[in-house]
């Protein structure tokens, strides 16, 4: 079989879909777990709520459609599965990108598989998160812009603009591609921006992508919305939320010295954890890549995303570097291409070495990436809910515990059993509720817990238990190290 034929390309693409799909499916998180964000995304789409800023309307709507159409498994499992499907879609575009960059189909397959098994990408592909869709948008945008820069095909230009425009409804960091997109357009054919038909098409795409955010006005004003974290009662609040909300205070806060001595070394450490010694092969791919426009396009993506993420102070920073890791993976594939060229008469040796990389990544990262037996949070959350029984108010000071409880309250019927959850502890509010006989308002759910409910508090902040005891309340352990009953 001619390995460069269209048929062989299709076979290698099918192999990439099959292998990555089987691995992701076999390591998929079965329900809630990993983080509070995961639990939130497992119910927010199906019930058309709003999450934290920046909102992710594209993801929410796709989540809603998929969970309504796909009937198998629990809601949590279905949303986890959706992440895997997005991830495989991103790998398909990554494979097509390698082919576009004239990488041999076999090495394109192995390079795609290597990226599939890097810890961060694999980790976000088996849980409910927005990042695998983020990577699908990124891979599709990069592929179509590079394809257009070679062929001048209006079809690929329009496809690239479509993917890029709608990507902003999923993750705001796609703005980091703007310098690269501007460069590829102007260096390829800036006159396309003077074509009236293209101007109309791109303008309509931009308007359509902006309209996605009307979702938050709709959900804010709909009294049936069961979970409203991103609220848009007016334009100024909406603009604040969509530009990052309370996360804005963590952007661009580092000094130049901190960037040099802390942030850049941290990124280098994360890149090493992702790729290890294969970074050498990526450097070789970068050094010998001769398509100047494509290389500068990729480097601008790397620099744009790196500049923002180096200046962003959040604990879970790895997923924000995914665009950087993607560019490294592309150069890794180009390094494999260069390796095959150097070993022209020893192709089996080159293939064996290239095949070793995804196998190594699979073996090295499997223990951390495998979530298929992670049921601890399911068991803990159900234990708390069964202990509370019904007609109860559960107070928690832990974000993850709150979202795990909310998944079961909203998605698994515990709301109908009279279970209410408060996601913050305030002694004055608790006292007023327990002694004043007045309802307790829950702002995210936009409903009130009626007076007279049994009150519980989860273990998370020991000082909260001490404050209650000091105020004269009895705090009795109702479920070992999980739940405490609060009473006079």
Secondary structure, DSSP 8 states (H G I E B T S, - for coil): --TTSHHHHHHHHHHHHHHHHHHHHHT---SS-S-HHHHHHHHHTTTT-B-STT--HHHHHHHHHHHHH--SS-HHHHHHHHHHHHHHHHHHHHHHHHHHTT--HHHHHHHHHHHHTSHHHHHHTSSS-SHHHHHHHHHHHHHHHHHHHHH--HHHHHHHHHHHHHHTTT-GGGGGGHHHHHHHHHHHHGGGGG-HHHHHHHHHHHHHHHHTTHHHHHHHH-TT-S-BSS--SSHHHHHHHHTTGGGGGGBS---HHHIIIIIHHHHHHHHHHHHTTHHHHHHHHHHH---HHHHHHHHHHHHHHHHHHHTB--S--GGGGHHHHHHHHHHHHHHHHHHHHHTTT-HHHHHHHHHHHHHHHHHHHHHHH--TT--HHHHHHHHHHHHH-SSEEEE-S-HHHHHHHHHHHHHSSTTTTTEEEESS--HHHHHHHHHH---EEETTTTEEE-TT-EEEEESS-HHHHHHHHHTT-EEEEEETTTEEEEE-
